[in-house]
Amino acid sequence: MKIKPLLDRVVIKQFEAEETTKGGIILTAKAQEKPQIFEVVAVGEGGVIDGNEVKMYLKVGDKVLAGKYSGTEVKVDGEEYTIIKQSDVLAVVED
């Protein structure tokens, strides 16, 4: 099954939490903090929203920062995704 977001929405997938710290300490599942870095897996086409034209500047494969509680979480074929508006993306992570 494939997810195709509408208008200014973006489908993102959260990166896995680190299992060890930089110092080599292994963390239990409860101690691991969820990263706020996501990968963009699908992008809507943009369009006119509330009378304003919205152009999509994100693309599939971008790494982005998003708020902990933004968007709607969905599960498709056993994979967890979050659907958010492009305007809810806080920053693009550049390597």
C-alpha positions, -999 to +999 in steps of 0.1 A: +000+000+000+013+035-009+004+068+009-002+098-013-006+130+008-030+157-005-023+194-010+004+208+014+008+176+035+039+156+038+044+119+050+074+115+073+090+085+090+109+088+122+145+076+124+152+049+149+165+059+184+202+055+191+208+024+212+242+036+225+255+070+236+285+086+221+305+074+251+294+038+244+268+033+271+240+010+259+205+024+266+174+005+275+143+010+254+127+032+281+158+054+284+159+061+246+146+094+236+127+095+203+146+115+178+128+145+162+145+139+129+123+124+102+128+113+066+103+126+041+087+096+023+059+113+003+050+149-006+017+164-017+013+185-048+007+218-031-020+241-046-043+269-035-051+266+003-073+293+019-068+315-011-030+313-010-009+293-034+014+268-016+045+255-034+061+224-021+098+229-013+103+195+004+111+164-015+112+127-009+144+117+010+149+151+028+158+148+065+136+172+085+130+183+121+094+183+133+078+190+167+072+160+191+034+163+189+028+176+154+008+158+128-012+126+127+004+092+133-008+064+110+002+028+106+003+013+071+015-023+064+031-024+099+051+008+094+045+039+114+043+072+096+033+108+105+013+131+082+020+168+087+015+200+069+047+213+052+044+245+074+048+222+105+083+213+094+108+232+116+139+228+096+157+207+069+187+188+082+217+191+059+247+167+062 
